[in-house]
């Protein structure tokens, strides 16, 4: 709010009567009622800049369409244009104090935007805040609209902005994993299935696998986000377009395309689209897929770095803080742990979105506010998690190559790699003796003279462990 505004109140009225609105506020009486009615959470609209930007773009497109239809004066349209651009540029966001979780299918949020834009437009036109006879929140800013088309359209636009940011940070994390895969490409280690020794692989393959399973999700995220570019603008209350003029919807969509540069489309059936929130259900599900994979990766990071003396110790996570108030010297994997918790939250949010999406009745889904909050929150905390994991963990990981190789030599599992060369009979014999004597398979093969050290090391070299190969080596016994 402006520092130089008057300290006091102005009187504004609505259907339920008059209220004192702070003179400094760009919002009005209906926003104030929403503030009073919905003291629900710490999730306020002013903490979601992409959503506010989506609201401003939606209102700007509507204003341009209405001006073309002769429903707004040039002075009104120009003032609304400036006000919306200011909001799109990040100004006046403190004037959006309403709770994201609210009754009324988003009416409080829609009116918050209408009132802020109207009052800022009034100032630009040389009038006082609240002099709505010159630019009304309902009759002018909300002209040809209902909350039931403007609100979901703003959500779609806001979430698409957030999606683009999400992908940027997601790709950066994947690139960091790829760098580790390249750095560790020659470090031989044991692979594991069901937490038991399996066959040799490289540590680079472990990190390359992490990167690959995440990279696969980019396509799913993009496909889910594509649905946000179909909107029901022009549907007004229930999809029939009541209170709008012929051609309004098409003009509004054209304006949205022009403002965003995106291929925004009008839904084919506005009645169906007005009650359908499956795009948020689908995107929340795509976010959950990433969360499930991130959870697996962070669990693996914690297991493979466990120790430092009595764990798997294949690599070292950067030490970020002392790990115990009672155990000196203990350092915990706090960064993967926080990412795990973020993933649980995203998975929980997906369930909330699914349940709310299932709550549509007749021509509207009144539960859109909590769906929007969950989607925006999941994107935000995942972005923060990606950056934290990359900077404070992945980039600082160092390998323990000698320990990894010792595990390979000591593992019973390397007989699987030797089996095509020395045969099943020799492999079984060596495996049994290794279990009985606690000797390593590597040393027993040499002791029995089945292979030379040069031959054995060639078989177990990283380049021969990471892909199918044909080796011209024959056992001596």
C-alpha positions as CSV (number, residue, x, y, z in Angstrom):
1,X,0.0,0.0,0.0
2,X,1.1,3.5,-0.7
3,X,3.0,5.2,2.2
4,X,1.4,8.6,1.4
5,X,-2.2,7.5,1.4
6,X,-4.7,8.9,3.9
7,X,-5.2,7.1,7.2
8,X,-8.9,6.5,7.4
9,X,-11.8,4.8,5.8
10,X,-14.2,5.2,2.9
11,X,-17.7,3.7,2.9
12,X,-18.6,1.1,0.3
13,X,-21.9,-0.8,0.0
14,X,-23.0,-4.1,-1.5
15,X,-26.0,-6.4,-1.3
16,X,-25.5,-7.0,2.4
17,X,-25.0,-3.4,3.4
18,X,-22.2,-0.8,4.0
19,X,-18.7,-1.4,5.4
20,X,-15.7,0.8,6.2
21,X,-12.9,0.0,3.7
22,X,-9.4,1.3,4.6
23,X,-8.8,4.4,2.5
24,X,-5.4,3.0,1.6
25,X,-6.9,-0.2,0.1
26,X,-7.3,-0.6,-3.6
27,X,-9.7,-3.5,-2.9
28,X,-13.3,-2.8,-1.9
29,X,-16.2,-4.0,0.1
30,X,-16.6,-7.5,-1.3
31,X,-12.9,-8.3,-0.8
32,X,-13.3,-7.1,2.8
33,X,-16.2,-9.5,3.3
34,X,-14.0,-12.3,2.0
35,X,-11.2,-11.3,4.4
36,X,-13.6,-11.4,7.3
37,X,-15.3,-14.7,6.2
38,X,-12.3,-16.7,5.3
39,X,-9.7,-16.7,8.0
40,X,-8.7,-20.2,7.1
41,X,-5.1,-20.7,6.2
42,X,-1.7,-19.0,5.7
43,X,-2.2,-19.4,1.9
44,X,-3.1,-15.9,0.7
45,X,-3.5,-14.8,-2.9
46,X,-0.7,-12.2,-2.6
47,X,1.8,-15.1,-2.1
48,X,0.9,-16.5,-5.6
49,X,2.1,-14.0,-8.1
50,X,1.5,-16.2,-11.2
51,X,-2.2,-16.5,-10.2
52,X,-2.5,-12.7,-9.7
53,X,-0.8,-12.3,-13.1
54,X,-3.4,-14.7,-14.6
55,X,-6.2,-12.6,-13.1
56,X,-4.8,-9.4,-14.6
57,X,-4.3,-11.0,-18.0
58,X,-7.9,-12.4,-17.9
59,X,-9.4,-9.0,-17.0
60,X,-7.3,-7.2,-19.6
61,X,-8.5,-9.5,-22.4
62,X,-12.1,-9.1,-21.3
63,X,-11.7,-5.3,-21.3
64,X,-10.2,-5.3,-24.8
65,X,-13.1,-7.5,-26.1
66,X,-15.7,-5.3,-24.4
67,X,-14.1,-2.2,-25.8
68,X,-14.3,-3.6,-29.3
69,X,-18.0,-4.3,-28.7
70,X,-18.6,-0.7,-27.6
71,X,-19.4,-1.7,-24.0
72,X,-16.5,0.4,-22.5
73,X,-15.4,3.9,-23.2
74,X,-11.8,4.4,-24.4
75,X,-11.0,6.2,-21.2
76,X,-12.1,3.2,-19.2
77,X,-10.4,0.6,-21.4
78,X,-7.1,2.6,-21.4
79,X,-7.1,2.9,-17.6
80,X,-7.9,-0.8,-17.1
81,X,-5.1,-1.6,-19.6
82,X,-2.6,0.3,-17.5
83,X,-3.9,-1.0,-14.2
84,X,-3.7,-4.6,-15.5
85,X,-0.2,-4.1,-16.9
86,X,1.0,-2.7,-13.5
87,X,-0.3,-5.8,-11.8
88,X,1.2,-8.1,-14.4
89,X,4.5,-6.3,-13.7
90,X,4.3,-7.2,-10.0
91,X,2.7,-4.0,-8.6
92,X,-0.2,-3.9,-6.2
93,X,0.1,-7.5,-5.2
94,X,-0.2,-6.6,-1.5
95,X,-3.7,-5.6,-2.4
96,X,-4.7,-9.2,-2.9
97,X,-5.0,-10.4,0.8
98,X,-7.8,-13.0,0.5
99,X,-7.4,-16.6,1.5
100,X,-6.8,-19.0,-1.3
101,X,-9.2,-21.5,0.4
102,X,-12.6,-19.9,0.3
103,X,-16.3,-20.7,-0.3
104,X,-18.2,-19.3,-3.3
105,X,-16.2,-21.0,-6.1
106,X,-13.7,-18.2,-6.2
107,X,-16.0,-15.2,-6.1
108,X,-14.0,-13.5,-3.4
109,X,-10.8,-13.8,-5.6
110,X,-12.6,-12.6,-8.7
111,X,-14.1,-9.5,-6.9
112,X,-10.7,-8.8,-5.3
113,X,-9.2,-8.5,-8.8
114,X,-12.2,-6.5,-10.1
115,X,-12.0,-4.0,-7.2
116,X,-8.2,-3.5,-7.3
117,X,-8.3,-2.9,-11.1
118,X,-11.4,-0.6,-10.8
119,X,-9.9,1.5,-8.1
120,X,-6.5,1.8,-9.7
121,X,-8.2,2.7,-13.0
122,X,-10.2,5.4,-11.2
123,X,-7.0,6.9,-9.9
124,X,-5.6,6.9,-13.4
125,X,-8.8,8.6,-14.7
126,X,-8.4,11.3,-12.0
127,X,-11.1,10.0,-9.7
128,X,-11.1,8.8,-6.1
129,X,-11.1,5.2,-5.0
130,X,-14.7,4.0,-4.5
131,X,-16.2,6.4,-7.1
132,X,-17.5,3.4,-9.0
133,X,-20.0,5.5,-11.1
134,X,-17.0,6.1,-13.3
135,X,-15.5,2.6,-13.4
136,X,-17.5,-0.1,-11.6
137,X,-15.9,-3.4,-10.4
138,X,-19.0,-5.3,-11.5
139,X,-20.4,-3.4,-14.5
140,X,-17.1,-2.4,-16.1
141,X,-14.2,-4.6,-15.0
142,X,-16.4,-7.7,-14.7
143,X,-18.4,-6.8,-17.8
144,X,-19.5,-9.9,-19.9
145,X,-18.0,-12.2,-17.2
146,X,-18.8,-14.4,-14.3
147,X,-16.5,-15.7,-11.6
148,X,-17.3,-19.1,-13.2
149,X,-15.4,-18.3,-16.4
150,X,-12.9,-15.6,-15.3
151,X,-11.7,-17.4,-12.2
152,X,-10.8,-20.8,-13.9
153,X,-9.3,-19.0,-16.9
154,X,-7.0,-17.0,-14.5
155,X,-6.1,-20.3,-12.8
156,X,-5.2,-21.9,-16.1
157,X,-3.1,-19.0,-17.2
158,X,-1.4,-18.7,-13.8
159,X,-0.7,-22.4,-13.6
160,X,0.8,-22.4,-17.2
161,X,3.2,-19.7,-16.1
162,X,4.1,-21.7,-13.1
163,X,4.5,-24.8,-15.2
164,X,7.1,-23.1,-17.5
165,X,9.1,-22.1,-14.4
166,X,8.8,-25.6,-13.0
167,X,10.3,-27.1,-16.2
168,X,13.3,-24.7,-16.1
169,X,14.3,-25.7,-12.6
170,X,13.5,-29.4,-13.3
171,X,15.7,-29.5,-16.3
172,X,18.5,-27.8,-14.3
173,X,18.3,-30.6,-11.7
174,X,18.4,-33.2,-14.4
175,X,21.5,-31.6,-15.9
176,X,23.2,-31.8,-12.5
177,X,22.5,-35.5,-12.3
178,X,23.8,-36.0,-15.8
179,X,27.1,-34.2,-14.8
180,X,27.5,-36.6,-11.9
181,X,26.8,-39.6,-14.3
182,X,29.6,-38.4,-16.5
183,X,32.0,-37.8,-13.6
184,X,31.3,-41.3,-12.2
185,X,31.2,-43.2,-15.4
186,X,34.3,-45.2,-14.7
187,X,33.6,-46.1,-11.1
188,X,32.6,-49.8,-10.8
189,X,30.1,-50.7,-8.1
190,X,27.6,-53.4,-7.2
191,X,24.0,-53.0,-8.3
192,X,21.3,-54.3,-6.0
193,X,17.8,-55.7,-6.3
194,X,15.6,-56.2,-3.3
195,X,18.4,-54.7,-1.3
196,X,20.6,-57.7,-2.1
197,X,23.7,-57.9,-4.2
198,X,22.9,-58.2,-7.9
199,X,25.5,-57.6,-10.6
200,X,28.2,-55.0,-11.3
201,X,27.5,-51.6,-12.8
202,X,29.0,-48.1,-12.7
203,X,28.2,-45.4,-10.3
204,X,27.7,-43.2,-13.4
205,X,24.9,-45.5,-14.5
206,X,23.2,-45.0,-11.1
207,X,23.1,-41.2,-11.6
208,X,22.3,-41.6,-15.3
209,X,19.3,-43.7,-14.3
210,X,18.2,-41.0,-11.9
211,X,18.4,-38.4,-14.7
212,X,16.6,-40.6,-17.2
213,X,13.6,-41.4,-15.2
214,X,13.1,-37.7,-14.4
215,X,13.6,-36.7,-18.0
216,X,10.8,-39.0,-19.1
217,X,8.4,-37.0,-17.0
218,X,8.9,-33.7,-19.0
219,X,6.6,-35.1,-21.8
220,X,3.9,-36.0,-19.3
221,X,4.1,-32.6,-17.6
222,X,3.9,-30.8,-20.9
223,X,0.9,-32.9,-22.1
224,X,-0.9,-32.2,-18.8
225,X,-0.1,-28.5,-18.9
226,X,-1.4,-28.2,-22.5
227,X,-4.9,-28.6,-21.1
228,X,-4.5,-25.3,-19.3
229,X,-4.5,-23.5,-22.7
230,X,-8.1,-24.4,-23.3
231,X,-10.4,-22.1,-21.3
232,X,-14.1,-21.4,-20.9
233,X,-13.9,-17.6,-21.2
234,X,-17.3,-16.4,-22.4
235,X,-19.2,-19.1,-20.6
236,X,-20.3,-16.6,-18.0
237,X,-22.4,-18.2,-15.3
238,X,-23.0,-21.8,-16.5
239,X,-21.7,-21.9,-20.0
240,X,-24.6,-20.4,-21.9
241,X,-22.9,-17.0,-22.3
242,X,-25.7,-15.1,-20.7
243,X,-24.9,-11.4,-20.1
244,X,-22.4,-11.3,-22.9
245,X,-22.8,-10.2,-26.5
246,X,-22.3,-12.3,-29.7
247,X,-18.7,-12.5,-30.6
248,X,-17.4,-11.6,-27.1
249,X,-15.9,-15.0,-26.4
250,X,-14.0,-15.1,-29.7
251,X,-12.7,-11.6,-29.2
252,X,-11.7,-12.4,-25.6
253,X,-9.8,-15.5,-26.7
254,X,-8.0,-13.5,-29.5
255,X,-7.0,-11.0,-26.8
256,X,-5.7,-13.7,-24.5
257,X,-3.6,-15.1,-27.4
258,X,-2.2,-11.7,-28.2
259,X,-1.3,-10.9,-24.6
260,X,0.3,-14.2,-23.7
261,X,1.7,-15.3,-27.1
262,X,0.2,-18.8,-26.3
263,X,-2.1,-20.9,-28.4
264,X,-5.1,-20.4,-26.2
265,X,-8.3,-22.1,-27.4
266,X,-12.0,-21.7,-26.5
267,X,-13.5,-24.9,-25.1
268,X,-15.8,-26.7,-27.6
269,X,-18.6,-27.0,-25.1
270,X,-18.8,-24.2,-22.6
271,X,-21.4,-25.8,-20.4
272,X,-19.3,-28.9,-20.0
273,X,-16.1,-27.0,-19.5
274,X,-17.5,-24.8,-16.8
275,X,-18.0,-27.7,-14.4
276,X,-14.9,-29.6,-15.5
277,X,-11.7,-29.3,-13.5
278,X,-10.0,-32.3,-14.9
279,X,-7.0,-30.2,-16.2
280,X,-6.0,-29.6,-12.6
281,X,-6.6,-33.2,-11.7
282,X,-4.4,-34.3,-14.6
283,X,-1.6,-31.8,-13.8
284,X,-1.6,-32.7,-10.1
285,X,-1.2,-36.3,-11.2
286,X,1.7,-35.4,-13.4
287,X,3.3,-33.6,-10.4
288,X,2.7,-36.7,-8.3
289,X,4.5,-38.9,-10.9
290,X,7.6,-36.7,-10.5
291,X,7.2,-36.7,-6.7
292,X,7.2,-40.5,-6.6
293,X,10.4,-40.7,-8.7
294,X,12.1,-38.0,-6.7
295,X,11.2,-39.9,-3.5
296,X,12.9,-43.0,-4.9
297,X,16.0,-41.0,-5.9
298,X,16.3,-39.4,-2.5
299,X,15.8,-42.7,-0.7
300,X,18.6,-44.1,-2.8
301,X,20.9,-41.1,-2.1
302,X,20.4,-41.7,1.7
303,X,21.0,-45.4,1.5
304,X,24.0,-45.4,-0.9
305,X,25.7,-42.6,1.1
306,X,24.9,-44.2,4.5
307,X,27.8,-44.5,6.9
308,X,30.3,-43.0,7.2
309,X,31.8,-46.3,8.6
310,X,29.0,-48.8,8.9
311,X,26.8,-48.1,5.9
312,X,27.1,-48.6,2.1
313,X,29.4,-45.5,1.7
314,X,29.4,-45.6,-2.1
315,X,29.5,-41.8,-2.2
316,X,29.5,-38.8,0.2
317,X,26.7,-36.2,0.5
318,X,27.9,-32.7,1.3
319,X,27.8,-32.1,5.1
320,X,25.2,-29.3,5.6
321,X,24.7,-29.2,9.4
322,X,25.5,-31.0,12.6
323,X,23.1,-34.0,12.8
324,X,22.5,-34.5,16.4
325,X,22.1,-32.6,19.7
326,X,23.6,-35.6,21.6
327,X,25.8,-37.6,19.2
328,X,29.0,-35.7,18.4
329,X,30.3,-35.9,14.9
330,X,27.0,-37.1,13.4
331,X,25.9,-35.6,10.1
332,X,22.5,-36.4,8.6
333,X,21.3,-36.4,5.0
334,X,19.1,-33.5,5.6
335,X,18.7,-32.3,2.0
336,X,17.3,-35.6,0.6
337,X,15.2,-35.8,3.8
338,X,13.5,-32.5,3.1
339,X,13.0,-33.4,-0.5
340,X,11.3,-36.6,0.7
341,X,8.9,-34.6,2.8
342,X,8.1,-32.2,-0.1
343,X,7.2,-35.3,-2.2
344,X,4.9,-36.5,0.5
345,X,3.2,-33.1,0.5
346,X,2.8,-33.1,-3.3
347,X,1.3,-36.6,-3.2
348,X,-1.1,-35.5,-0.5
349,X,-2.1,-32.4,-2.5
350,X,-2.8,-34.6,-5.5
351,X,-5.3,-36.6,-3.4
352,X,-7.0,-33.3,-2.3
353,X,-7.2,-32.1,-6.0
354,X,-8.7,-35.5,-7.0
355,X,-11.3,-35.4,-4.3
356,X,-12.2,-31.8,-5.0
357,X,-12.4,-32.5,-8.7
358,X,-14.8,-35.3,-7.9
359,X,-17.1,-32.8,-6.1
360,X,-18.5,-31.1,-9.2
361,X,-22.3,-30.7,-9.1
362,X,-24.6,-29.7,-11.9
363,X,-23.1,-26.8,-13.8
364,X,-20.1,-25.9,-11.6
365,X,-17.4,-27.2,-9.4
366,X,-17.4,-25.0,-6.3
367,X,-14.2,-26.6,-4.9
368,X,-11.9,-25.0,-7.4
369,X,-10.2,-22.7,-4.8
370,X,-8.6,-25.6,-2.9
371,X,-7.6,-27.3,-6.2
372,X,-5.9,-24.2,-7.3
373,X,-4.1,-23.7,-4.0
374,X,-2.8,-27.3,-4.0
375,X,-1.5,-27.1,-7.6
376,X,0.2,-23.7,-7.1
377,X,1.7,-24.9,-3.8
378,X,3.0,-28.2,-5.2
379,X,4.7,-26.4,-8.1
380,X,6.3,-23.9,-5.7
381,X,7.6,-26.3,-3.1
382,X,8.9,-28.7,-5.8
383,X,10.8,-25.8,-7.5
384,X,12.3,-24.9,-4.1
385,X,13.1,-28.5,-3.5
386,X,14.8,-28.9,-6.9
387,X,17.0,-25.9,-6.2
388,X,17.8,-27.0,-2.7
389,X,18.6,-30.6,-3.7
390,X,20.8,-29.5,-6.7
391,X,22.8,-26.7,-4.9
392,X,23.1,-28.2,-1.5
393,X,23.4,-31.9,-2.4
394,X,23.8,-33.2,-5.9
395,X,26.5,-30.8,-7.1
396,X,28.7,-31.5,-4.0
397,X,28.5,-35.4,-4.1
398,X,31.9,-37.1,-4.1
399,X,32.5,-40.8,-4.8
400,X,34.4,-43.5,-2.9
401,X,35.8,-45.5,-5.9
402,X,38.1,-47.8,-3.9
403,X,35.2,-48.8,-1.5
404,X,32.9,-49.4,-4.5
405,X,35.5,-51.6,-6.2
406,X,36.2,-53.5,-3.0
407,X,32.5,-54.3,-2.7
408,X,32.5,-55.6,-6.3
409,X,35.5,-57.9,-5.6
410,X,33.9,-59.1,-2.3
411,X,30.5,-59.7,-3.7
412,X,29.0,-63.1,-4.6
413,X,27.1,-61.3,-7.3
414,X,30.0,-61.0,-9.6
415,X,29.8,-64.7,-10.5
416,X,26.8,-63.7,-12.6
417,X,29.1,-61.5,-14.7
418,X,31.7,-64.3,-14.8
419,X,29.2,-67.1,-15.7
420,X,29.2,-66.6,-19.5
421,X,33.1,-67.0,-19.4
422,X,33.8,-69.7,-16.7
423,X,30.5,-71.6,-17.0
424,X,27.7,-72.4,-14.6
425,X,29.6,-75.3,-12.9
426,X,32.6,-73.2,-12.0
427,X,30.4,-70.2,-11.0
428,X,28.4,-72.4,-8.6
429,X,31.6,-73.9,-7.1
430,X,33.1,-70.5,-6.6
431,X,29.9,-69.0,-5.1
432,X,29.5,-71.8,-2.7
433,X,33.1,-71.6,-1.5
434,X,32.9,-67.9,-1.1
435,X,29.9,-68.2,1.1
436,X,31.5,-71.0,3.2
437,X,34.9,-69.4,3.6
438,X,34.0,-65.7,3.5
439,X,36.6,-65.2,0.8
440,X,35.9,-63.0,-2.2
441,X,34.8,-64.4,-5.5
442,X,37.6,-62.3,-7.1
443,X,40.3,-63.9,-5.0
444,X,38.9,-67.4,-5.3
445,X,38.9,-67.3,-9.1
446,X,42.6,-66.3,-9.0
447,X,43.4,-69.0,-6.4
448,X,41.9,-71.7,-8.4
449,X,43.7,-70.5,-11.5
450,X,40.4,-70.3,-13.5
451,X,41.4,-66.9,-15.0
452,X,44.5,-64.7,-14.8
453,X,44.3,-61.4,-13.0
454,X,44.5,-59.6,-16.4
455,X,41.6,-61.6,-17.8
456,X,39.5,-61.1,-14.6
457,X,40.1,-57.4,-14.5
458,X,39.2,-57.1,-18.2
459,X,35.9,-58.9,-17.6
460,X,35.2,-56.6,-14.7
461,X,36.3,-53.4,-16.3
462,X,33.6,-50.7,-16.3
463,X,33.4,-50.6,-20.1
464,X,32.5,-54.3,-20.1
465,X,30.0,-54.0,-17.3
466,X,27.7,-51.3,-18.7
467,X,26.5,-53.0,-21.9
468,X,26.2,-56.4,-23.6
469,X,29.7,-57.6,-24.8
470,X,31.4,-60.6,-26.3
471,X,34.8,-61.4,-24.8
472,X,37.1,-64.0,-26.3
473,X,38.3,-65.4,-23.0
474,X,38.4,-69.1,-22.1
475,X,38.7,-70.5,-18.5
476,X,41.8,-72.5,-17.7
477,X,40.0,-75.0,-15.5
